[in-house]
Amino acid sequence: MGFNELGSGKERRWRIQSLIRRKQVDSDRAKTEGGGSQLARELSVLQLVAIGVGSTIGAGVYVLVGTVAREHSGPSLTISFLIAGIAAALSAFCYAELASRCPSAGSAYHYSYICVGEGVAWLIGWALILEYTIGGSAVARGISPNLALFFGGPDSLPAFLARVHIPGLDVVVDPCAALLVLIITGLLCLGIKESSTVQAFVTSLNVCVMLFVIIAGGYIGFQSGWVGYTVASGFFPHGVNGMLAGSATVFFAYIGFDSVASTAEEVKSPQHDLPLGIALALSICCLLYMMVSVVVVGLVPYFAINPDTPISSAFAEHGMHWAMYVVSAGAVLALCSTLLGSILPQPRILMAMARDGLLPSFFSDVNKRTQVPVKGTVVTGVSAAVLAFFMDVSQLSGMVSVGTLLAFTMVAISILILRYVPPDEIPLPSSLHESYDSLSFHYNSEEKDPEFSKDFVGVDNNEKRSSGDESSIYYPLIRKDSNLYKINELKRRKHASWSIASVCIGVFILATSVSTTSFPQYLVYSACIFGALLFLAGLLVISWIEQDDGRHSFGHTGGFICPFVPFLPVCCILINSYLLVNLGVDTWLRVSVWLLIGVFVYVFYGQSNSTLTDMVYVPVAHANEIYKKRSGLA
């Protein structure tokens, strides 16, 4: 794209182009020029693993195993967890590369803004805000019933913590949940080192409880002969489809590693530690899930498992009633750890959006002493506490999955864009527009110079040009080859862009048509065939096209590289899109209301206040030349 074709963001503020404007990938120069207080780089690999494991292993392992075993998997529950773990690993690979290349707060929002565009990034960020708010509130509401067991029963909490039903309003307030959210909020305000240390301690205790379940349960299983695996219905009582349905259900038990990516700006060595932290956290969670599921479905036949208290009831069946208190303690610890992991990322996403001008600068303030976004943390904590106090948000838990799956999908698409059509232009601040104008005049004058044309066609080869490349002075055919290469490269990028779009559209049509039961069969089959053809055509073309050389210098290099591109990201897009479509109409109606509110906020605030509003987009090489000249004059 030539200089004359580029317009400033101000000229196109209210035009559709604002939705696809992209910000520059983080660089040392950008961070130096940004100024202000920065987040503290305190996190190591062990602390990242603690955050990932603590955010992932919640009370779901103490409840989910019973429900899925009874309704879907039966004794094959372990395989369901393994398949779900492998599916989650596809997204983890994509996250690992982007987190090491673009180590800044905001996780999926940040990556989408760099690779896809401002409009999509806004929706991802807005959906993640909803996810973490509702997720934190739902977790907090689940702590008080488990905590009450240590006081004698479900309704035995002290009066100031006990749930109270308000007559006439049909509202049950939960002071315990609200208080716990406020305590976690205060802890997060102290600093990332302090909060991550507490997270590591609580997560370690929870892992110890799970190890107790595995070891004690394994001992009982060998003594009793693993009666759960001798049922007459076999290893797959609901067939392979039931086992796969169980995998889709337990997939959401692996969604905690987004919290690790959100702390990228606070990691000591992000290129090395972030990918390692994500990989270790996911591996540990998958192993623990599988081992616990082996024990639970082995101690008790799957149809006799208590869906509410599967682990403690399994021990009770073998006379170990006291184990209920150990398991309940593990559930409380897991919920507290998950609550901390749910509140931790949201202030950082708010901060990232505020830095980009899409939200008020209030959220971008970083406390100079604690080096955390205290204001955003307080707003997040108070909002979650109020919601946990007044509402039972369990019926809204499906909305949490929408934000996660949207983020996973966009991260996979961002990997494809990074590899095949990485941004080749970067925004230039208004303070450098004068330098841009002079450079633009220089290049335009050169293109109009008749001597330039002579060189291009091979005339006056021996004439020396002071402003040209020496190779093009004496070897004009090299200039021809260079221009031919640029034309071919533009064609390659165009074909790659259309192929990525074809894959995404084909996946959406295919997933929607496969999941639809209300339309005539011929329409469903036709849509499936059309979607499959689009998907396969795009995948074949993008597999044949060479990846862009610009990927080698994109962002911070030397970190993790996602393997098996484009097949791995495409599989990730396919799995997440299928799960998104199958979340249910009620969930999508609720999420649509929230996203519609977000559209209005963006249109009336974010679009006009974006930091990209007054930017001019220039090729990377020219921007580097401008910055180089500027530093030379400084």
C-alpha positions as CSV (number, residue, x, y, z in Angstrom):
1,M,0.0,0.0,0.0
2,G,1.5,3.3,-1.0
3,F,1.8,6.4,1.2
4,N,-0.8,8.3,-0.7
5,E,-3.4,5.7,0.0
6,L,-3.0,5.9,3.7
7,G,-5.3,8.1,5.8
8,S,-5.1,9.1,9.4
9,G,-7.4,7.6,12.0
10,K,-9.1,10.9,12.5
11,E,-10.3,11.1,8.9
12,R,-11.9,7.6,9.2
13,R,-13.0,7.8,12.8
14,W,-16.6,6.9,12.2
15,R,-16.0,4.7,9.2
16,I,-15.8,0.9,9.2
17,Q,-12.0,1.0,8.9
18,S,-11.7,1.8,12.6
19,L,-12.9,-1.8,13.3
20,I,-9.9,-3.3,11.5
21,R,-7.2,-0.9,12.6
22,R,-4.4,-2.8,14.5
23,K,-2.0,-1.7,17.1
24,Q,1.7,-2.3,17.1
25,V,3.1,-5.4,18.7
26,D,4.9,-4.6,21.9
27,S,8.5,-3.5,21.6
28,D,11.2,-2.2,23.9
29,R,10.9,1.2,22.3
30,A,7.1,1.4,22.8
31,K,7.4,0.5,26.5
32,T,10.2,3.0,27.0
33,E,8.2,5.8,25.4
34,G,5.0,4.9,27.3
35,G,6.4,6.1,30.6
36,G,4.4,5.9,33.8
37,S,4.4,3.1,36.4
38,Q,4.8,-0.4,35.0
39,L,3.7,-3.7,36.5
40,A,6.2,-5.4,38.6
41,R,8.1,-8.3,37.0
42,E,8.0,-10.7,39.9
43,L,6.6,-14.0,38.6
44,S,8.7,-17.2,38.1
45,V,7.7,-20.5,36.5
46,L,6.6,-22.0,39.8
47,Q,4.3,-19.1,40.5
48,L,2.9,-19.2,37.0
49,V,2.2,-22.9,37.5
50,A,0.5,-22.2,40.8
51,I,-1.7,-19.6,39.1
52,G,-2.6,-21.9,36.3
53,V,-3.3,-25.0,38.4
54,G,-5.2,-22.9,41.0
55,S,-7.4,-21.2,38.4
56,T,-8.1,-24.5,36.6
57,I,-8.7,-27.1,39.3
58,G,-11.8,-25.7,41.1
59,A,-14.7,-27.5,42.8
60,G,-15.5,-29.0,39.4
61,V,-13.2,-32.0,40.1
62,Y,-15.2,-32.6,43.3
63,V,-18.6,-32.5,41.6
64,L,-18.1,-32.7,37.8
65,V,-16.7,-36.3,37.9
66,G,-19.9,-37.7,39.3
67,T,-22.3,-36.0,36.9
68,V,-20.3,-36.8,33.8
69,A,-19.7,-40.4,34.8
70,R,-23.4,-41.0,35.5
71,E,-24.8,-39.2,32.4
72,H,-22.1,-39.7,29.7
73,S,-18.9,-41.6,30.2
74,G,-19.3,-44.3,32.8
75,P,-15.9,-46.0,33.5
76,S,-14.4,-44.3,30.4
77,L,-14.4,-41.0,32.3
78,T,-10.6,-41.0,32.4
79,I,-10.5,-41.1,28.6
80,S,-12.9,-38.2,28.5
81,F,-10.6,-36.1,30.6
82,L,-7.6,-37.1,28.4
83,I,-9.4,-36.1,25.1
84,A,-10.5,-32.9,26.7
85,G,-7.0,-32.2,27.9
86,I,-5.6,-32.8,24.4
87,A,-8.2,-30.4,22.9
88,A,-7.3,-27.8,25.5
89,A,-3.6,-28.3,24.6
90,L,-4.3,-27.1,21.1
91,S,-5.4,-23.7,22.5
92,A,-2.5,-23.8,25.0
93,F,0.0,-24.2,22.1
94,C,-1.4,-21.1,20.4
95,Y,-1.5,-19.1,23.7
96,A,2.1,-20.1,24.4
97,E,3.5,-18.6,21.2
98,L,1.5,-15.4,21.3
99,A,2.3,-14.9,25.1
100,S,6.0,-15.2,24.4
101,R,5.9,-13.0,21.3
102,C,3.6,-10.4,22.8
103,P,4.2,-10.4,26.6
104,S,1.8,-7.8,27.7
105,A,-1.3,-7.6,29.9
106,G,-4.6,-8.4,28.2
107,S,-4.1,-12.0,26.9
108,A,-6.6,-12.8,24.1
109,Y,-7.8,-9.1,23.8
110,H,-4.2,-8.0,23.3
111,Y,-3.4,-10.6,20.7
112,S,-6.6,-10.0,18.8
113,Y,-5.9,-6.2,18.7
114,I,-2.5,-6.8,17.2
115,C,-3.4,-9.5,14.7
116,V,-7.2,-9.2,13.8
117,G,-8.4,-5.6,14.6
118,E,-9.9,-3.2,17.1
119,G,-13.5,-4.3,16.6
120,V,-12.9,-8.0,17.3
121,A,-10.5,-7.2,20.1
122,W,-13.1,-5.0,21.8
123,L,-15.7,-7.8,21.7
124,I,-13.2,-10.3,23.1
125,G,-12.2,-8.0,25.9
126,W,-15.8,-7.1,26.7
127,A,-16.7,-10.8,26.8
128,L,-13.8,-11.6,29.1
129,I,-14.9,-8.9,31.5
130,L,-18.3,-10.7,31.7
131,E,-16.6,-14.1,32.1
132,Y,-14.4,-13.2,35.0
133,T,-17.1,-11.2,36.8
134,I,-19.7,-14.0,36.7
135,G,-17.1,-16.7,37.1
136,G,-15.8,-15.1,40.3
137,S,-19.3,-14.5,41.7
138,A,-20.4,-18.1,41.0
139,V,-17.2,-19.5,42.6
140,A,-17.8,-17.3,45.7
141,R,-21.4,-18.4,46.1
142,G,-20.2,-22.0,46.0
143,I,-17.8,-21.6,49.0
144,S,-20.3,-21.0,51.8
145,P,-22.2,-24.4,51.5
146,N,-18.9,-26.3,51.6
147,L,-17.6,-24.1,54.5
148,A,-20.8,-24.7,56.5
149,L,-20.0,-28.4,56.7
150,F,-17.2,-27.6,59.2
151,F,-19.8,-25.9,61.4
152,G,-22.2,-28.9,61.6
153,G,-24.3,-28.8,58.4
154,P,-25.4,-26.8,55.4
155,D,-27.1,-24.1,57.4
156,S,-24.7,-23.9,60.4
157,L,-22.6,-20.9,59.5
158,P,-22.4,-18.1,62.1
159,A,-25.3,-15.7,61.8
160,F,-23.3,-12.8,60.3
161,L,-22.1,-15.2,57.5
162,A,-25.2,-17.3,56.9
163,R,-27.4,-16.9,53.9
164,V,-30.6,-15.0,54.5
165,H,-33.8,-15.2,52.4
166,I,-35.4,-11.8,51.9
167,P,-39.2,-12.2,51.8
168,G,-41.1,-10.7,48.9
169,L,-38.0,-10.2,46.7
170,D,-37.2,-13.9,46.4
171,V,-33.6,-13.1,46.9
172,V,-31.1,-15.1,49.0
173,V,-28.2,-12.9,50.1
174,D,-24.8,-14.5,50.8
175,P,-22.6,-12.4,53.1
176,C,-19.9,-15.1,53.3
177,A,-19.5,-15.0,49.5
178,A,-19.2,-11.2,49.4
179,L,-16.8,-11.1,52.3
180,L,-14.5,-13.7,50.7
181,V,-14.5,-11.7,47.4
182,L,-13.5,-8.5,49.3
183,I,-10.7,-10.4,51.1
184,I,-9.3,-11.7,47.9
185,T,-9.5,-8.2,46.4
186,G,-7.5,-6.8,49.3
187,L,-4.9,-9.5,48.8
188,L,-4.6,-8.7,45.1
189,C,-4.1,-5.0,45.9
190,L,-1.0,-5.8,48.0
191,G,1.0,-6.8,45.0
192,I,1.4,-9.6,42.5
193,K,4.2,-11.3,44.5
194,E,2.1,-11.4,47.7
195,S,-1.0,-12.7,46.0
196,S,0.9,-15.3,43.9
197,T,2.6,-16.6,47.0
198,V,-0.8,-17.1,48.7
199,Q,-2.1,-18.7,45.5
200,A,0.9,-21.1,45.5
201,F,0.3,-22.0,49.2
202,V,-3.5,-22.6,48.8
203,T,-2.9,-24.5,45.5
204,S,-0.3,-26.7,47.1
205,L,-2.7,-27.7,49.9
206,N,-5.4,-28.5,47.4
207,V,-3.0,-30.7,45.4
208,C,-2.2,-32.5,48.6
209,V,-5.9,-33.2,49.2
210,M,-6.1,-34.6,45.6
211,L,-3.0,-36.8,46.2
212,F,-4.7,-38.1,49.3
213,V,-7.8,-39.0,47.3
214,I,-5.6,-40.7,44.7
215,I,-3.4,-42.7,47.1
216,A,-6.1,-43.6,49.6
217,G,-8.6,-44.4,46.9
218,G,-6.1,-46.5,45.0
219,Y,-5.4,-48.5,48.2
220,I,-9.1,-49.1,48.7
221,G,-9.6,-50.0,45.1
222,F,-6.9,-52.7,45.1
223,Q,-8.4,-54.1,48.4
224,S,-12.0,-54.2,47.0
225,G,-11.1,-55.3,43.5
226,W,-12.1,-52.1,41.6
227,V,-15.8,-52.9,41.5
228,G,-16.6,-49.9,39.3
229,Y,-14.8,-51.5,36.4
230,T,-16.6,-54.8,36.6
231,V,-20.1,-53.5,35.7
232,A,-22.1,-55.5,33.1
233,S,-22.6,-52.5,30.8
234,G,-18.9,-52.5,30.0
235,F,-16.3,-49.7,29.7
236,F,-18.5,-47.6,27.4
237,P,-22.0,-47.9,28.8
238,H,-23.3,-45.0,26.6
239,G,-21.1,-45.9,23.7
240,V,-18.1,-43.9,22.2
241,N,-20.5,-41.0,21.6
242,G,-21.2,-40.8,25.3
243,M,-17.5,-40.8,26.1
244,L,-17.0,-37.9,23.5
245,A,-20.0,-36.0,25.0
246,G,-18.3,-36.4,28.4
247,S,-15.1,-34.9,26.8
248,A,-17.1,-31.8,25.6
249,T,-18.5,-31.4,29.1
250,V,-15.2,-31.6,31.0
251,F,-13.4,-29.5,28.5
252,F,-14.4,-26.5,30.5
253,A,-12.5,-27.8,33.4
254,Y,-9.3,-26.8,31.6
255,I,-9.9,-23.2,30.9
256,G,-7.7,-21.7,33.6
257,F,-4.5,-21.1,31.6
258,D,-5.9,-17.8,30.2
259,S,-5.1,-16.4,33.7
260,V,-1.4,-17.3,33.2
261,A,-1.3,-15.4,29.8
262,S,-3.0,-12.3,31.4
263,T,0.0,-11.9,33.8
264,A,2.5,-11.9,30.9
265,E,3.7,-8.3,31.7
266,E,4.6,-9.4,35.3
267,V,6.8,-12.4,34.4
268,K,10.5,-12.2,34.9
269,S,11.4,-14.0,31.6
270,P,8.3,-14.2,29.5
271,Q,9.9,-15.8,26.4
272,H,11.0,-18.8,28.5
273,D,8.7,-18.9,31.5
274,L,5.3,-18.2,30.0
275,P,5.2,-21.2,27.6
276,L,6.7,-23.5,30.3
277,G,4.2,-22.3,32.9
278,I,1.2,-22.9,30.6
279,A,2.5,-26.3,29.6
280,L,3.3,-27.5,33.1
281,A,0.0,-26.2,34.5
282,L,-2.1,-27.9,31.8
283,S,-0.1,-31.2,32.2
284,I,-0.5,-31.2,36.0
285,C,-4.2,-30.5,35.8
286,C,-4.8,-33.2,33.2
287,L,-2.8,-35.8,35.2
288,L,-4.7,-35.0,38.4
289,Y,-8.1,-35.0,36.7
290,M,-7.4,-38.4,35.2
291,M,-6.0,-40.0,38.3
292,V,-9.0,-38.8,40.4
293,S,-11.4,-40.0,37.8
294,V,-9.7,-43.5,37.8
295,V,-10.3,-43.7,41.6
296,V,-13.8,-42.4,41.7
297,V,-15.3,-44.6,38.9
298,G,-13.3,-47.6,40.2
299,L,-14.5,-47.5,43.8
300,V,-18.3,-47.2,43.0
301,P,-20.2,-48.3,39.9
302,Y,-20.9,-45.2,37.8
303,F,-24.7,-45.5,38.1
304,A,-24.4,-45.5,42.0
305,I,-22.1,-42.4,42.2
306,N,-23.6,-39.5,44.1
307,P,-23.6,-36.6,41.6
308,D,-23.3,-33.9,44.3
309,T,-20.6,-35.4,46.5
310,P,-19.0,-38.1,44.3
311,I,-15.6,-38.4,46.1
312,S,-16.7,-38.2,49.7
313,S,-19.6,-40.6,49.1
314,A,-17.3,-43.0,47.4
315,F,-15.1,-43.1,50.5
316,A,-18.2,-43.4,52.7
317,E,-19.2,-46.5,50.8
318,H,-16.1,-48.2,52.1
319,G,-16.5,-47.0,55.7
320,M,-14.2,-43.9,55.5
321,H,-16.7,-41.3,56.6
322,W,-14.1,-39.1,58.1
323,A,-12.7,-38.6,54.6
324,M,-15.7,-36.3,53.9
325,Y,-13.9,-33.5,55.9
326,V,-10.7,-33.9,54.0
327,V,-12.5,-33.7,50.7
328,S,-14.6,-30.8,51.8
329,A,-11.5,-29.0,52.9
330,G,-10.1,-29.6,49.4
331,A,-13.2,-28.2,47.8
332,V,-13.0,-25.0,49.9
333,L,-9.3,-24.6,49.1
334,A,-10.0,-25.2,45.4
335,L,-12.8,-22.7,45.4
336,C,-10.7,-20.1,47.1
337,S,-7.8,-20.6,44.7
338,T,-10.2,-20.5,41.7
339,L,-11.7,-17.3,43.1
340,L,-8.3,-15.6,43.3
341,G,-7.6,-16.8,39.7
342,S,-10.9,-15.4,38.5
343,I,-10.4,-11.9,39.9
344,L,-6.7,-11.6,39.0
345,P,-6.9,-11.3,35.2
346,Q,-9.8,-8.8,34.9
347,P,-8.1,-5.7,36.2
348,R,-5.2,-6.4,33.8
349,I,-7.7,-6.7,30.9
350,L,-9.3,-3.4,32.0
351,M,-5.9,-1.8,32.2
352,A,-4.9,-3.0,28.7
353,M,-8.2,-1.7,27.2
354,A,-7.8,1.6,29.0
355,R,-4.2,2.0,27.8
356,D,-5.5,1.6,24.3
357,G,-8.1,4.4,24.9
358,L,-11.1,2.1,24.7
359,L,-12.0,2.5,28.3
360,P,-11.4,5.5,30.7
361,S,-7.8,6.1,31.8
362,F,-9.0,5.5,35.4
363,F,-8.5,1.7,34.8
364,S,-4.9,2.1,33.5
365,D,-3.5,3.7,36.7
366,V,-0.8,1.5,38.3
367,N,-0.1,2.1,41.9
368,K,3.6,3.2,42.3
369,R,4.1,1.3,45.5
370,T,2.4,-2.0,44.9
371,Q,2.8,-1.9,41.1
372,V,-0.6,-3.3,40.4
373,P,-3.7,-1.7,38.9
374,V,-5.3,-1.0,42.3
375,K,-8.3,1.0,41.0
376,G,-9.3,-1.6,38.5
377,T,-8.8,-4.3,41.1
378,V,-11.1,-2.5,43.5
379,V,-13.8,-2.0,40.9
380,T,-13.6,-5.6,39.9
381,G,-13.7,-6.9,43.4
382,V,-16.6,-4.7,44.5
383,S,-18.6,-5.6,41.4
384,A,-18.1,-9.3,42.0
385,A,-18.9,-9.0,45.7
386,V,-22.2,-7.2,45.0
387,L,-23.1,-9.8,42.5
388,A,-22.2,-12.6,44.8
389,F,-24.1,-11.0,47.7
390,F,-27.4,-10.6,45.9
391,M,-27.6,-13.1,43.1
392,D,-27.3,-16.9,42.6
393,V,-25.4,-16.8,39.3
394,S,-25.2,-20.5,38.8
395,Q,-27.8,-20.3,36.0
396,L,-25.5,-17.8,34.3
397,S,-22.5,-20.0,34.4
398,G,-22.8,-20.9,30.7
399,M,-22.0,-17.2,29.9
400,V,-18.5,-17.9,31.3
401,S,-17.9,-20.5,28.6
402,V,-18.7,-18.0,25.8
403,G,-15.9,-15.6,26.7
404,T,-13.4,-18.4,27.1
405,L,-14.3,-20.1,23.8
406,L,-14.4,-16.9,21.9
407,A,-10.9,-16.1,23.3
408,F,-9.6,-19.5,22.4
409,T,-10.9,-19.2,18.8
410,M,-9.5,-15.7,18.2
411,V,-6.1,-16.8,19.6
412,A,-6.0,-19.7,17.0
413,I,-7.0,-17.3,14.2
414,S,-4.3,-14.9,15.4
415,I,-1.7,-17.6,15.0
416,L,-2.8,-18.2,11.4
417,I,-2.6,-14.4,10.7
418,L,0.8,-14.1,12.4
419,R,2.2,-17.0,10.2
420,Y,0.7,-16.1,6.8
421,V,-0.3,-12.4,6.8
422,P,1.5,-10.7,9.7
423,P,0.9,-6.9,9.9
424,D,3.4,-5.2,7.6
425,E,2.4,-1.7,8.6
426,I,2.5,-0.1,12.0
427,P,0.8,3.0,13.4
428,L,2.9,6.2,13.5
429,P,2.1,8.7,16.4
430,S,1.0,12.2,15.6
431,S,4.2,13.5,17.0
432,L,6.1,11.9,14.1
433,H,3.7,13.0,11.3
434,E,6.2,15.6,10.1
435,S,8.9,13.0,9.7
436,Y,6.4,10.8,7.9
437,D,5.5,13.6,5.5
438,S,9.2,14.3,4.6
439,L,9.8,10.6,4.1
440,S,6.7,10.3,2.0
441,F,7.9,13.2,-0.2
442,H,11.3,11.6,-0.6
443,Y,9.9,8.3,-1.8
444,N,7.3,10.0,-4.1
445,S,10.0,12.2,-5.6
446,E,12.2,9.2,-6.2
447,E,9.4,7.3,-8.0
448,K,8.9,10.3,-10.4
449,D,12.6,10.8,-11.1
450,P,13.3,10.0,-14.8
451,E,16.7,8.6,-13.8
452,F,14.9,6.1,-11.6
453,S,12.9,4.9,-14.7
454,K,16.2,4.6,-16.6
455,D,17.6,2.3,-13.9
456,F,14.4,0.4,-13.8
457,V,14.5,-0.5,-17.5
458,G,18.2,-1.0,-17.6
459,V,19.4,2.3,-19.2
460,D,22.5,4.2,-17.9
461,N,23.6,1.3,-15.7
462,N,26.8,3.0,-14.7
463,E,25.2,6.2,-13.4
464,K,25.5,6.3,-9.6
465,R,22.5,7.3,-7.6
466,S,23.2,8.7,-4.2
467,S,19.8,7.8,-2.7
468,G,19.3,4.4,-4.2
469,D,20.5,0.9,-3.4
470,E,23.9,0.2,-4.8
471,S,22.8,-3.2,-6.2
472,S,20.1,-1.4,-8.2
473,I,22.6,1.1,-9.6
474,Y,24.8,-1.4,-11.2
475,Y,22.4,-4.3,-11.6
476,P,19.0,-2.9,-12.6
477,L,17.6,-6.4,-13.2
478,I,17.8,-6.9,-9.4
479,R,15.3,-4.0,-9.1
480,K,13.1,-5.8,-11.6
481,D,13.3,-9.0,-9.5
482,S,12.6,-7.0,-6.4
483,N,9.4,-5.5,-7.8
484,L,8.3,-8.9,-9.2
485,Y,8.9,-10.4,-5.7
486,K,6.7,-7.6,-4.2
487,I,3.9,-8.4,-6.6
488,N,4.1,-12.1,-5.9
489,E,4.2,-11.4,-2.2
490,L,1.0,-9.3,-2.4
491,K,-0.7,-12.1,-4.3
492,R,0.5,-14.6,-1.7
493,R,-0.9,-12.5,1.2
494,K,-4.2,-12.0,-0.6
495,H,-4.6,-15.7,-1.2
496,A,-3.6,-16.5,2.4
497,S,-6.1,-14.0,3.7
498,W,-9.0,-15.4,1.7
499,S,-8.0,-18.9,2.7
500,I,-8.1,-18.1,6.4
501,A,-11.5,-16.4,5.9
502,S,-12.7,-19.5,4.0
503,V,-11.6,-21.8,6.8
504,C,-13.4,-19.7,9.4
505,I,-16.6,-19.3,7.5
506,G,-16.6,-23.0,6.6
507,V,-16.1,-24.0,10.2
508,F,-19.0,-21.8,11.3
509,I,-21.4,-23.1,8.7
510,L,-20.3,-26.7,9.4
511,A,-20.6,-26.5,13.2
512,T,-24.0,-24.7,13.0
513,S,-25.5,-27.1,10.5
514,V,-24.3,-30.2,12.4
515,S,-25.8,-28.9,15.6
516,T,-29.1,-27.9,14.1
517,T,-32.1,-30.2,14.4
518,S,-35.0,-27.8,13.7
519,F,-34.5,-27.5,9.9
520,P,-35.3,-30.0,7.2
521,Q,-32.7,-32.7,6.5
522,Y,-32.0,-31.6,3.0
523,L,-31.1,-28.1,4.2
524,V,-28.9,-29.4,6.9
525,Y,-27.0,-31.8,4.6
526,S,-26.7,-29.0,1.9
527,A,-25.2,-26.6,4.5
528,C,-22.9,-29.3,5.8
529,I,-21.6,-30.0,2.3
530,F,-21.1,-26.3,1.5
531,G,-19.4,-25.6,4.8
532,A,-17.1,-28.7,4.5
533,L,-16.1,-27.6,0.9
534,L,-15.3,-24.1,2.1
535,F,-13.3,-25.4,5.0
536,L,-11.3,-28.0,3.0
537,A,-10.7,-25.6,0.1
538,G,-9.3,-23.0,2.5
539,L,-7.2,-25.5,4.4
540,L,-5.7,-27.0,1.3
541,V,-4.8,-23.6,-0.1
542,I,-3.3,-22.3,3.1
543,S,-1.3,-25.6,3.5
544,W,0.1,-25.1,0.0
545,I,1.1,-21.5,0.5
546,E,4.4,-20.6,2.1
547,Q,4.4,-18.9,5.4
548,D,5.4,-15.2,5.6
549,D,9.0,-14.4,6.3
550,G,7.9,-11.6,8.5
551,R,6.8,-14.1,11.1
552,H,10.5,-14.5,12.1
553,S,10.8,-10.9,13.3
554,F,7.3,-10.4,14.6
555,G,7.3,-9.3,18.2
556,H,9.8,-10.8,20.7
557,T,11.6,-13.6,19.0
558,G,13.3,-16.6,20.6
559,G,10.3,-17.9,22.4
560,F,8.0,-20.9,21.9
561,I,6.9,-21.7,18.3
562,C,3.5,-23.4,17.8
563,P,4.0,-26.7,15.9
564,F,1.9,-28.2,13.1
565,V,0.7,-24.9,11.6
566,P,-1.8,-24.5,10.0
567,F,-3.4,-27.9,11.1
568,L,-3.2,-27.4,14.9
569,P,-4.8,-23.9,14.9
570,V,-7.5,-25.0,12.4
571,C,-8.3,-28.0,14.7
572,C,-8.5,-25.6,17.6
573,I,-10.9,-23.3,15.7
574,L,-13.1,-26.3,14.7
575,I,-13.4,-27.7,18.2
576,N,-14.1,-24.3,19.9
577,S,-16.6,-23.3,17.3
578,Y,-18.5,-26.5,17.7
579,L,-18.6,-26.0,21.5
580,L,-19.7,-22.4,21.1
581,V,-22.6,-23.3,18.8
582,N,-23.7,-26.0,21.3
583,L,-23.9,-23.8,24.4
584,G,-27.6,-23.2,24.0
585,V,-30.0,-20.5,22.9
586,D,-30.6,-19.1,26.4
587,T,-26.9,-18.6,27.0
588,W,-26.5,-16.9,23.7
589,L,-29.5,-14.6,24.3
590,R,-28.0,-13.5,27.6
591,V,-24.5,-13.0,26.2
592,S,-26.0,-11.1,23.2
593,V,-27.5,-8.5,25.6
594,W,-24.0,-7.9,27.2
595,L,-22.3,-7.8,23.8
596,L,-24.9,-5.3,22.5
597,I,-24.2,-3.0,25.5
598,G,-20.5,-3.4,24.6
599,V,-21.2,-2.2,21.0
600,F,-22.8,1.0,22.3
601,V,-19.9,1.6,24.7
602,Y,-17.5,1.2,21.8
603,V,-19.4,3.3,19.3
604,F,-20.0,6.2,21.7
605,Y,-16.7,6.1,23.6
606,G,-14.0,3.6,22.5
607,Q,-14.0,4.3,18.8
608,S,-13.4,8.0,19.2
609,N,-11.0,7.8,22.1
610,S,-8.8,5.0,20.8
611,T,-5.1,5.8,20.8
612,L,-5.1,4.8,17.1
613,T,-7.4,7.7,16.2
614,D,-4.7,10.0,15.0
615,M,-2.3,7.4,13.7
616,V,-0.9,7.1,10.2
617,Y,0.0,3.5,9.1
618,V,3.4,3.1,7.4
619,P,5.5,0.1,6.4
620,V,7.6,-1.3,9.2
621,A,10.9,-0.5,7.3
622,H,9.9,3.2,6.9
623,A,8.8,3.5,10.5
624,N,12.1,2.0,11.7
625,E,13.9,4.6,9.5
626,I,11.9,7.4,11.0
627,Y,12.7,6.3,14.6
628,K,16.3,5.8,13.6
629,K,16.6,9.4,12.3
630,R,14.7,10.7,15.3
631,S,17.1,9.0,17.8
632,G,20.0,10.3,15.8
633,L,18.7,13.9,16.1
634,A,18.0,13.5,19.8
